[in-house]
Amino acid sequence: MLEPLDAIITVAMICLGLYFYMDKKYSYWKDRDVPYLKPEFFYGNSRTMTRTEQTGQMFARFYEELKGEDHPFGGAFVFTRPIAIVTDLELAKCVFAKDFQYFHDRGTYYNEKYDPLSAHMFNLSGPKWKNLRHKLSLTFTSGKMKMMFSTIIAAGKQFRDFLDEKVSHESEFELKDLLARYTTDVIGICAFGLECNSMRDPDAQFRAIGRKIFGNPRGMVKGFLIATMPRFAQFIGVKEILPEVSEFFFKVVRETVDYRVKNNVKRNDFMDLLIQMRNPDESKSDDGLLSFNEIAAQAFVFYLAGFETSSTLLTWTLYELALNQDIQEKGRQHVREVLSKYNREITYESVTAMKYLDQILQESLRKYPPVPIHFREVAKDYQVPETKTVLTAGTRVFIPVLGIHHDPDIFPDPERFDPDRFSPEQEAKRNPYAWTPFGEGPRICIGMRFGMMQARIALGYLLHSFKFSIGKKCQVPLQMDEKSFVLSPKGGLWLKVEKI
């Protein structure tokens, strides 16, 4: 047993050793002559783990602090792990596309063995991602989009009719959840062939599961393990997805697959393509075929990415249109003008012709990109162009989309909502890597066209039938939800809605 003095000396030596270890870790960027943000003990620069600041806003702040330095990126730390934050659009171009062979993986955590739903296309790496991406791209061709169009139109009409009823006895209500229910219904029918009915029933299963997914922030211990020791986290079976969420999706996918196979049902939707790639031995994944777990994982990410990001986009868009009545009216007149050329019907051709609605949505995505940061991991040592710096294999690279989108040197007066920024003339003048809400290059969001289509349809119906203004319960400016990685407003969106 140690004497008191010996115990004190032992503790002091451990603390001193820990100090020198952390000091060495935190000198990583200094030793490489890279400008960096001063880290805090243990946390590094990742104070967001305490949930006091939205992650995208934190990285936008990092971008502002680092972009004045004479270097195309700056250094920071997530706990003790060094990360690179891109501050130069030419380097962003290299990461996204030009030097993609060095940056083909996101480096995001997944656990195929213990948490199979997490092994979806967004997270997957290497040849497995490449093969899956190639096959699933067939779902999002213009032909397939046209096939799904009537289904989305039906959901859009249902949403309009629901609002029509609601406006008859309420003048002000919360729209964020209503928009999420609309996009949930669209994804449910297009991905699973299921009528979710969450518009009429806010407690419908698909909508309730969505709330659980995005209302369950990662704990600090789990976050620390995933950020600093991902392989160890995989080994000990750390899961990101709640058990009840996994059980629900496995059940839904199993029932859908069995029913379609048994009854030879074809719907020309996302699930059809997955079934075509299904391995007869569902426990195996080989020869380009998918195991059942892999099919469930892809269906899960389609649901995950499809409803939350699109509903958030529509939420911010209606908020800005309520604040900017002149832009709202211009959008409404544009919808009416286009519909007058197409027998006053919302069709695939008429919606495609609504170019100003695209500009409104693009400006909303600039100001409020739902995914405010893009991630990549260096696959092999990379010599950063025009510098002496080498990014070593395994280094995480962050592209702070929100920060770039609010850079006044790229987008003058960035807090102003101005859809004219996305006129063909203005876009031609701008670096194509200045606006990347969906990413860019080979890993650009595979469902981008689908997401924009369902947002454009909803916006067309809403502007044609209703007028939106700021309600008494609406906080201006809206605050970001610091617990959500997706750039989402805190407390919902309360607007006054009038029928036209």
Secondary structure by P-SEA (a helix, b strand, c coil): cccaaaaaaaaaaaaaaaaaaaaaaaacccccccccccccccccccccccccccaaaaaaaaaaacccccccbbbbbcccbbbbbbccaaaaaaaacccccccccccbbbbcccccccccccccccaaaaaaaaaacccccaaaaaaaaaaaaaaaaaaaaaaaaaaacccccccaaaaaaaaaaaaaaaacccccccccccccaaaaaaaaaaaccccaaaaaaaaccaaaaaaaccccccaaaaaaaaaaaaaaaaaaaaaccccccaaaaaaaaccccccccccccccaaaaaaaaaaaaaaccaaaaaaaaaaaaaaaacaaaaaaaaaaaaaaaaaccccccaaaaaaaaaaaaaaaaaaaacccccbbbbbbccccccccccccccccbbbbbaaaaaaacccccccccccccccccaaaaaacccccccccccccccccaaaaaaaaaaaaaaaaaaccccccccccccccccccccccccccccbbbbbbcc
